[in-house]
Amino acid sequence: MASKKASARASARSSSRPSATGPAVRIRRVYDTPEPDDGTRVLVDRVWPRGLAKADAHLDEWTKDAAPSTELRRWYGHDPDRFPEFTRRYHAELADPDRRAAVDHLRTLAAAGPLTLLTAVKDLDHGHVQVLAEAIRGHG
């Protein structure tokens, strides 16, 4: 039970509300229970989350092209000390035409209403979804 509470706190802390600076983009773990205000729920991981049946995911889309490359993900290894360099490298990857198109698609979804980016990453503060959410908002 403690891990669910910690996950809920992390999700609440990392969620975004609508603002004058960009569209409403929330960040949540794919394992969290869906909420009515999630809006469009999009998985943005390159690989399918472990232990999660597709029928239980409650997502609208799986946008793999928005995720970091396998090579970058493996290099990063979710080491918070590498996050600044990971962010720089991921921004460079997001300039790739396929990834740029994926980000543009996510921007379109966010402009139409609330968008929730879903990931299996445990540390939401140091995950690729933070960088991706900023790119969708136009800050990255």
N, C-alpha and C positions, 0 to 999 in steps of 0.2 A: 504494500500500500504506500510505503514511503516513496518508492520510485515514481508512482503515479502522481503523487502530490508534487514532487520535485519537477516532474515533467510539466505539470499544469502551471507551476510557478514560472518555469522557463518559458513556456508558451505565452503566458500572459505578459511577461516582461519583454519578450521579443515581438509581440504583436504590434502592429501599427494601426493607428486610427486615421481617418481621412484628415487631410490638412490642406492648407492653401498652397503648399509646396509640391504637391503631387497626388497621384491617385492612392486610394486605400489599398495597401498591400500588407497582408498578414503573413506571418511565418509561424508554422506549427509543425510538430512531428506527425508523421503519417499514422503513427500508432495512437494518437490522441483521438478521443471521441469527437466526431463532427459536431459543430455548433451551428445553430440556425443562421448566424450572421457571417459564416465563412464565405458565402458567395460562391464563386467558381473555385473549385479545389483542384489544384494542379500539382502532380508529383514532378519534381525537378531534379531527381537523382538519375544517374546514368544506369545504375543497376537496380533491380527490383528489391525492395526491403525484405530482409530475412524474416521468415516466420509469418508473413502476412499473406493471406489468401487474397487473390484479386477481387473476389466478391466482397471481402471485408474492408477493402481500401476506401470505399466511398469517395472516389475521385471522379472528376469530369474529364481530365486529360492526363497524359503522361508525356511531358515535353523533355525528352532525353537530350535534345540538342542544346538546351540551355545549361546543362550541367558541365562541370569541368571535364577535361579529357581524363582518360584513365591514367595516363602518365603523370599529369599534374596532381590528381587525387592521390596516387601512390606516393609521389614525392612529398606531398604535404603531410600525409599521415595524421591529420588532425592535431598537429603539434602547435599549440597557441603561439610559441615563439616564432614559428614560421609564417604566422598569419599575415603580417605586412607584405612579405615577399609573395606569398600565395595570392594575396589580393592583387598585387601588381601583375603577376603572371595570368591570373584569371581575367583581368580586364583586357589584357592583350588577346587572350583567346576569344573573348566576347566580341572582338572586332572582326573575327572570321565571318564570312558571309552567312553560313548556315546558323551560327550562333546568334548573329545580329538579327537574322530573320526570326529566330525563336524569341528573342527579347522583344522585338517589335510586336510579335503576336501576343505575348504576355502583356505588353502595354495596352494593346487593343482590348484585351479582356479586362484589364484593370480600369480602363476608361469607361467600360460599360457597367461597372459595379464592383463590389468588393471582390478582391482576389486573394486567395490563400495559397501560398507556396508551401508544399508539403515535402518533407525530407525525413530520412531515417537517422540523420546525424543527431547525436545526443547533445553536443555542445552547440546550441543554436547561435550563441554569440560569436563563435569562431568558425562557423560553417559557411559554405559557399552561398547559402541562401541570403545571408546578410549582404554580400556583394551584389548578388543578382537583384535583390529587392531595390537596392539603391540605383542600379542600372535601369530598372523598370521605371522608377520614379524620376529618372533623368538626372540623377546626381552622381552617376558613375561613369 
